[in-house]
């Protein structure tokens, strides 16, 4: 796996043929005290967070296609005490959250969006008469046909569920986690990857499960050491022109910055993410990969970005959006938004 060696920060751009000159920027007025989440649906980036204006509410915004963000909106009838989880499965966006606090654990609810708005239905994740209950934020992943969820229980174990054709099936994992931290999930190379902070330590562990079925692998130590939940993300870029290659990435908050590692039959060494326009706050980052086709071009450009909170004067932090690398595949055919094609 080739390492990350080029960066595009908020006010910087790497100019390749027909690459848009505007980069995504800090999300204005967005403030949270729980980790943000992000995903891409139909060339639109969604960012969600637990909001400040209404305690426990979940808010979202979307990229506007011009390097900025559309107006922020509250997702109706949502209430949580933790970070939300967000993933795209096929053409549907799934949002999951821990319900409003009524005790040590709360049920996990979810809603969907196909690009025309959030569903008014907020079912719980249940298998028969048994519903998922968690002490922290849930995690989601998907492979286009199956939706996956994971969560921390009151006994600090991590439970796992699959949703195929609308039915949830629960199973156990080999993981025990700090009760205050959430697990992370991703699907890559035919495997479900699970990452978590090991019980009684700050060491991040990982394990895999074949999507075709089978058993979880023996837990493996990663290079990550953190006091908050780790993040997993898959870079979907199929081109070979940039520095950041398609693959699985693990990112985490070190307490003074953000580090990452990539997977290639094992985890790479930790690498700091440099060039953060604003120092990170104390929360978990989110990783999002986008593939966008430019109007008028036979061209797709690819971004892999970190969404993270940054330190503010109060207990609520702002949200920043840092693009790590941009690759270009295909050949531009004019006109390309008035940009010069080579």
N, C-alpha and C positions, 0 to 999 in steps of 0.2 A: 504494500500500500504506500503510495507516494504521499509525503507529508505536505501539510499546508505551508506554502511559502509566499503567497501573495494575499493582500488584504485590500478590501474596499471599505473604508469607514464612512461615517455619516456625511462628512463634507468632502470626501475624496472619491474619485472614480478611476478605474482602469479602462482606458478607451481602446476597445477593440472594434472592428468594423461593425457599424450599425448598433452598437451597444447604447442603450438609453443613457443620457448624461445625468439624469437625476437618480439619486440613491434614496432608498427609504430612510426616513429620519426618525428622531425622537417623537414619540406619540404625544401630542400636546394635551396637557391637562389630565392625562391618565395617571392615577395614583392608586397604589394597592399596598396591602400588608400581607399578601399571599402571592406565591409565585405566579407569573403569567404563563399562558399556554398559547400555542400558535399552530396553525395548519393551513394548507393551501387547497382550495377547491376551485376548479375551472379557472385557473390563472388569477384568482383573487386570494390574497393572504388575509386570514382571519386571526386576530389576536383577542383573547378573552382574559379577564381578570376579575378578582373579587373587588368590588368598587368601594369607594370612600363616601360617595354622596348618600347612599342608603346602606347602612351597615348590613353586611351579609349578602348584598345583591351581586349579581354577576353581570358584567358589562362586556361589550365587544365593539370592535371597530374593524374596518376592512380597508385594504389598500385601494387607492383610487386610480391606479394605472399611470399616474404622473409623478410618482416619487413621493406621494404624501398619503394622508389618511382621510377617510370619510368621517362624518360626525359619529360620535360615540352614542351607543344606545344600550339601555338596560334590557336584559332578557326577562320577559315577564314571568312572574310567579316563581322565580328562583330564589333560594336562600341557602347560604352555606357558611361554614366557619373555616373552610380550608380552600386551598387552590383547586381550580377546576382542571379537568383533563379534556383534551381535544384531539380528534383524529378523523381522517377521511377514509371511508371504506367504499370503494368504487366511486359512485357519484353522490354519496351522502356524507355529510359532516355530522359527527357524533360528539356531543358535549356531555360529560358526566361530572357529578359533584356529590360531596357528602352533604346530607340533608342538614337542616337547622339543628343545632345542638340541643338535645334533650337528655343527654347523659354521656356516659363514657364512649358509647358507639352510636352511630346513626346509619340509616339505610343509604345506599347509593342510588341516586336517580339520574336519568339521562333524557336528553331530547335530541332532535335531529333537525338538519337544515339541508335542503337540496339546492340552495341558492336563491330561494324566494322567500326566506324567512324561517324563523324557528317554529317548530311544532308546538302546539298548545298542550300536547300530551307529554307528561313527565313520569313515565313508569319507573318503578324500582327494578333493580337487577335481582331477579328471583328465579330460583329453580324449584318448581313445584311450590311448596309452602315455605321453603327456606329462602330468605332474602339476604343479600350481602350486607354486612354491617362492618363499618370501618372506624378506626380511631384517627385516621389522617386522610389525606387526599387520595383519590383513586388514580389508577393509571389505565390508559387505553392503547391498543395497537390494532392493526388490521392488515389483511393480506389481499383484499379485493373481494373475497367471498366470505370470510369469517372475521368476526369482531372478537377481540380479546380484552379482558379486564383483569386487573389485579388490585388487591387492597390489603392493608394491615389490619389484623384482628385485635381484639382486646388481650389475647394471649401472646401478642407480638409475632405470630406466624403470618405468613403471606398466603392468602388464598387466591385462586385463579379461576377464571370462567371463560368459556367460549360461547359465542352466539352464532349459530348456523340456522338460517331460515327462520329467525325470530325466536328460537328456543335457547335458553341459557342452560349450560351444563357446568357444574362446579367441580373443582378438583383441588388437591393440595399441591404445594411446592416444597422443595427442600430448604426453604428460606425462613429465617427468623430475623426480624429487623427491630431497630429502635422504635418504640411505640409512637414517637413523635415524628417519624419520617415516613414518607410515602415511597412505594416502589416505583420503578420505571420500566416501561415495556417498549419493544420494537420488534418488527418482523424483518429479517434479512437473510437472504441466501437459503431459503427453505427452513429457517429456524425462528422460533420465538425466543427473543432475548429478554431476560429479566435481570434487573440490577437493583441493589438495595444496600443500605448501610447496615452492617452486621450488628447484631444485638451486643450491647456492652462495649462498643468501640466506635470509631469513626471510619473504619475500613469499608470501602464499597466492594461488594462481591457480585458475581454474575453467574447465571446458569442458562442453559438452552434447552428447548423442547422442540422436536421435529414437528412441523405443521401437519405432517402426514400421520402423526400419532406416535406414541411411545412413551418414554420416561424422561424426566428431567436429568440433565447431566449433573455430575458432581460440582458443587459450587467452586468457583475460581476467583481468586483475589485479583482485583484490578489495580491499576496504579493510583486510583482515586482515594483520597482521604478528605472527608467533609463532614460537617455537622448537620447538613440539610440534605434533602433528597437529591440524588443524581438525576441526570437527564440522558435519554437516548434519542438519537435521530438518524435517519437514513438519507444519504445524499443520492438523488435519483439520476444525476447527470450521466448520460451514456457517452458523452464526447471524450476526446483524449487531448483537448487543447489547453486545459487549465491545470492549475497546481493541485486543486482539491479533487480527488477522484471519487467516483461512485463507491459507496461503502457505508459501513456502520460506524457511528461516532458516539462516544461517551463524553459528556461534559459535566463539570461540577464547580461549585463555589468553594474556593480554598479559604475564604475568610478575608483575603486581601486582593483577590483577583479571580479570574476564570481560567481553568485548565481544560484540556481535552486529550483524548486518546482515540486511536482508531483500531478497528478489528481486522486482523489478517491471520486467521487460525490461532489467535491469541491477541492480547491487548498490547499496543505499543507503549512506550514510555510516555509519561505525562509531558505535555507541551503547553506552555502558557499561551493564552490568546492575547496578543499584544494589540495596541492601538485602540483600546477602549476609549471612546470620546469622553465618557464619564465613568469614574470608578464604580464598580458594582456594589450594590447593597448586600444584605445578608441572605437573600432568597435564592431559590433554585432557578437556573436559566432554562430556556426552552430552545429547541433546535427545530428549524423549519427549512425544507428544501422547496424551491419553486422552479417551475419550468414554464416560460411564457413565450408565446409566439407573437412577434411584432407584426402589426397590420402592414400589409403591402410588402412583406418579406417572406421568403422561404427560409426563415431563420428562427431558431429557438434559442433563447438565452437562459442560463441556469444560475440561480443564486442559492447559496447555503448560508443561513443567517442565524444569529443568536439573539433571542429576545430576553432581556434581563432587566431587573430593577436596578436603579442607581440611588445612591444615598441622598436623602433629603433631610430637612431640618426637623421633621416630625417623625412619627412612627410609620407614616405612609411614604412609600418611595415612588418616584416616577418610573416610567418604562421606556427603555431605549431599544433600538433595533440596529444591530451591527451586521453588515454583510461581510462575510469572511472571504469569499472568492466568487468570481464570475467566469463561467466558461461559455464559449460560443460554439455551436455546431450548425452546419449548413452554410449555404452561400446566399448572400443578400441579393435580392432583385429589386431595383428601384421601382417606385419611391419607398423610402424607409423613414417616414416621418421627417423628411427633409434632411436627413443625415447623409453624409458622404459614404458611399459604399465602395469597398475595394476588393 
